[in-house]
């Protein structure tokens, strides 16, 4: 099955990875951090603000792949500070008040840059119409 690299902004393609990859009806969204579309960190020192931006970035990647946040079936969050869990969880509850995707949260020593407090990745599955037999 063919793999399709997804870029929310075709003019800003990162080197060596895709923000999302679609294979069939499945979309894998790379880990997203709190950088806005201009590459500026949103909410330095503020996990809640960074989490909100992570979800905006996921939403943008999904939209570029023809999906929505309702298509997310699994998210994985990487947190640098255990004490930031509640801020992240509040944003997650706000984003998914009902029918939330499966979720894991992992506390790690560090992310790629020290100012990143959180990274969130996801998997979405597009609905496939049932074919008539």
Secondary structure, 3 states (H helix, E strand, C coil): CCEEEECCCCCCCCCCCCCEEEECCEEEEEEECCECCCCCECCCCCHHHHHHHHHHHHHHHHHHCCCCHHHEEEEEEEECCHHHHHHHHHHHHHHCCCCCCEEEEEECCCCCCCCCCEEEEEEEECCCCCCCC
